Amino acid sequence: MDGADAGGWSAVAEGWAELWGRFAEPAWTVVLDSVDLRPGACVLDVGCGSGDLIAHLDQRGFSTAGIDPAPGMVALAGGRVPAADIRSGDAEDLPWPADTFDLVTAVNALQFADDTDHALAQLVRVTVPGGAVAVVNWAGSDLNDLDTVEASLAEATGEDPRPDGDLRMPGALDRLLASGGLEIVSSGLVEVPWHAPDDDTLVRGILLGEDPETMSELAPVVIAAAKEFRTADGGYLLLNHFRYAVGRKAA
């Protein structure tokens, strides 16, 4: 599914929350450990999806807000965290005043902006002086078991594997944040495992957004491609990696 397809993401909001919603939690932990936030601090999650990070932040006592272009995701996130300020929109036009948030996060979101530099400028604009901006996205395909499965799918359907985007390369996020005037305070790789307890969950997770007929047709391809990741309990463990960078805005 096209990562920028708001309608498509709305259609799979519930499935995404079930299968992938907390997938990035190891990266959330690293980011939050990199910044000194006290309870009550204001945090904005750009591209908030189903609101899993917002719920995590809310449970830790932060004041939360989120924005996403997919109406279905916005509705789901708002229902999960009623106290949060969840709005519909995208990273390139954030509807908040300047100097509003102590931390602004973008997890697997910034790469979908039409103009990444402009989107980053918006993230920086709404961050308070001395606050932080954190960007997280997939590392290169050679570091992700999921990409191995997706490459097999592409071969089976006669498509070319999707190329790695620029932000997946080593050092790219550091350079991006530095170009936006931020001082890098933390960056690196985070391991993000994904566990599917059975064949059905594996197939639904990998083929999220496909129609039932296509899912049934491609299920054997997915299962065969994931054979090397099968665990003793009959499930699957796919090891993947995210890159992250945290930058601080000048006080």
NUKELUM-627923 format. One line per field, with one value per residue (C-alpha): x, z, y; residue number from 1; residue in one letter. Coordinates in steps of 0.5 Angstrom, whole numbers. Layout:
// residues N
east <- (X, ...)
up <- (Z, ...)
north <- (Y, ...)
nr <- (NUM, ...)
rest <- (a, ...)
//
This chain:
// residues 251
east <- (0, 2, 5, 2, -5, -9, -16, -12, -9, -16, -19, -14, -14, -16, -12, -6, -7, -8, -2, 3, 1, 6, 12, 16, 16, 23, 25, 20, 24, 30, 28, 24, 31, 35, 30, 29, 22, 18, 10, 6, 11, 7, 9, 6, 7, 6, 4, 1, -3, -8, -5, -1, 5, 0, -3, 4, 6, -1, 0, 7, 3, 5, 0, -1, -3, -3, -4, -5, -8, -12, -19, -20, -13, -15, -22, -18, -13, -18, -22, -17, -14, -20, -15, -11, -11, -12, -12, -13, -7, 0, 7, 8, 2, 2, -4, -1, 2, 10, 14, 8, 11, 17, 18, 16, 16, 15, 16, 15, 12, 17, 19, 12, 12, 12, 18, 22, 26, 19, 16, 22, 22, 14, 16, 22, 17, 12, 18, 19, 26, 31, 26, 27, 25, 26, 25, 25, 24, 26, 34, 36, 33, 39, 38, 30, 28, 21, 24, 27, 19, 17, 23, 20, 13, 15, 19, 12, 8, 13, 15, 21, 23, 22, 28, 31, 29, 35, 33, 34, 41, 47, 47, 42, 37, 43, 44, 37, 36, 43, 40, 34, 38, 38, 44, 44, 43, 42, 42, 43, 40, 34, 33, 25, 23, 16, 13, 7, 4, 2, 1, -5, -3, 4, 0, -5, 1, 5, -1, -5, -9, -10, -17, -19, -17, -10, -9, -11, -7, 0, -1, 3, 9, 9, 9, 15, 19, 18, 20, 27, 24, 20, 20, 20, 13, 10, 10, 15, 20, 23, 28, 28, 32, 30, 34, 33, 36, 34, 36, 35, 32, 37, 34)
up <- (0, -2, 5, 3, 1, 6, 4, 4, 11, 14, 11, 15, 21, 26, 23, 23, 31, 32, 28, 28, 33, 38, 33, 34, 42, 42, 38, 43, 49, 46, 44, 50, 54, 50, 52, 59, 59, 66, 67, 64, 58, 51, 46, 39, 34, 27, 23, 29, 26, 30, 36, 40, 41, 44, 48, 51, 52, 56, 60, 62, 64, 58, 55, 48, 41, 34, 27, 21, 14, 14, 17, 20, 24, 27, 29, 32, 36, 38, 41, 45, 48, 49, 52, 46, 41, 35, 28, 21, 17, 15, 17, 12, 15, 22, 25, 32, 33, 34, 40, 43, 44, 48, 44, 37, 34, 27, 27, 20, 17, 15, 9, 6, 6, -1, 1, 7, 8, 9, 13, 18, 18, 21, 26, 28, 28, 33, 38, 44, 44, 48, 46, 41, 35, 34, 27, 26, 20, 17, 16, 10, 7, 8, 16, 16, 15, 13, 7, 5, 5, 1, -4, -5, -6, -11, -15, -15, -17, -23, -19, -18, -10, -7, -7, 0, 1, 2, 9, 11, 9, 15, 17, 13, 19, 23, 16, 16, 23, 22, 16, 20, 25, 30, 35, 34, 41, 40, 34, 32, 30, 34, 33, 32, 32, 30, 32, 29, 33, 27, 19, 19, 23, 19, 12, 15, 17, 11, 6, 10, 6, 0, -2, 1, -6, -7, 1, -1, -7, -4, 3, 0, -2, 4, 9, 4, 4, 12, 13, 16, 21, 24, 31, 35, 38, 30, 30, 26, 29, 24, 26, 23, 25, 25, 25, 29, 30, 36, 35, 40, 38, 40, 46)
north <- (0, 7, 10, 17, 14, 17, 13, 7, 8, 10, 3, -1, 3, -2, -8, -3, -2, -9, -12, -6, -1, -2, -4, 2, 2, 0, 7, 11, 9, 11, 18, 19, 17, 22, 28, 31, 31, 32, 30, 35, 37, 38, 33, 33, 26, 28, 22, 19, 14, 10, 14, 8, 13, 18, 13, 11, 19, 20, 14, 17, 24, 28, 33, 30, 32, 29, 30, 25, 26, 19, 21, 14, 14, 21, 18, 12, 16, 21, 15, 12, 18, 23, 28, 29, 34, 30, 34, 32, 34, 33, 35, 41, 45, 44, 48, 50, 56, 57, 55, 50, 43, 41, 35, 34, 27, 24, 16, 13, 20, 25, 21, 21, 29, 32, 37, 34, 40, 44, 39, 39, 47, 46, 41, 46, 52, 49, 47, 51, 54, 49, 43, 37, 34, 27, 23, 16, 11, 5, 3, 0, -6, -10, -9, -12, -19, -16, -13, -20, -22, -16, -18, -25, -22, -17, -23, -27, -21, -19, -12, -9, -9, -2, 2, 5, 12, 17, 18, 10, 11, 12, 19, 22, 24, 27, 31, 33, 35, 39, 43, 45, 48, 43, 41, 33, 30, 23, 18, 11, 5, 1, -6, -7, -14, -16, -23, -26, -32, -36, -36, -32, -26, -27, -26, -21, -17, -17, -16, -11, -7, -13, -15, -22, -26, -23, -24, -32, -32, -29, -33, -39, -34, -30, -36, -39, -33, -32, -40, -38, -33, -39, -40, -46, -45, -44, -37, -32, -27, -22, -17, -10, -4, 4, 10, 15, 22, 27, 35, 40, 47, 53, 56)
nr <- (1, 2, 3, 4, 5, 6, 7, 8, 9, 10, 11, 12, 13, 14, 15, 16, 17, 18, 19, 20, 21, 22, 23, 24, 25, 26, 27, 28, 29, 30, 31, 32, 33, 34, 35, 36, 37, 38, 39, 40, 41, 42, 43, 44, 45, 46, 47, 48, 49, 50, 51, 52, 53, 54, 55, 56, 57, 58, 59, 60, 61, 62, 63, 64, 65, 66, 67, 68, 69, 70, 71, 72, 73, 74, 75, 76, 77, 78, 79, 80, 81, 82, 83, 84, 85, 86, 87, 88, 89, 90, 91, 92, 93, 94, 95, 96, 97, 98, 99, 100, 101, 102, 103, 104, 105, 106, 107, 108, 109, 110, 111, 112, 113, 114, 115, 116, 117, 118, 119, 120, 121, 122, 123, 124, 125, 126, 127, 128, 129, 130, 131, 132, 133, 134, 135, 136, 137, 138, 139, 140, 141, 142, 143, 144, 145, 146, 147, 148, 149, 150, 151, 152, 153, 154, 155, 156, 157, 158, 159, 160, 161, 162, 163, 164, 165, 166, 167, 168, 169, 170, 171, 172, 173, 174, 175, 176, 177, 178, 179, 180, 181, 182, 183, 184, 185, 186, 187, 188, 189, 190, 191, 192, 193, 194, 195, 196, 197, 198, 199, 200, 201, 202, 203, 204, 205, 206, 207, 208, 209, 210, 211, 212, 213, 214, 215, 216, 217, 218, 219, 220, 221, 222, 223, 224, 225, 226, 227, 228, 229, 230, 231, 232, 233, 234, 235, 236, 237, 238, 239, 240, 241, 242, 243, 244, 245, 246, 247, 248, 249, 250, 251)
rest <- (m, d, g, a, d, a, g, g, w, s, a, v, a, e, g, w, a, e, l, w, g, r, f, a, e, p, a, w, t, v, v, l, d, s, v, d, l, r, p, g, a, c, v, l, d, v, g, c, g, s, g, d, l, i, a, h, l, d, q, r, g, f, s, t, a, g, i, d, p, a, p, g, m, v, a, l, a, g, g, r, v, p, a, a, d, i, r, s, g, d, a, e, d, l, p, w, p, a, d, t, f, d, l, v, t, a, v, n, a, l, q, f, a, d, d, t, d, h, a, l, a, q, l, v, r, v, t, v, p, g, g, a, v, a, v, v, n, w, a, g, s, d, l, n, d, l, d, t, v, e, a, s, l, a, e, a, t, g, e, d, p, r, p, d, g, d, l, r, m, p, g, a, l, d, r, l, l, a, s, g, g, l, e, i, v, s, s, g, l, v, e, v, p, w, h, a, p, d, d, d, t, l, v, r, g, i, l, l, g, e, d, p, e, t, m, s, e, l, a, p, v, v, i, a, a, a, k, e, f, r, t, a, d, g, g, y, l, l, l, n, h, f, r, y, a, v, g, r, k, a, a)
//
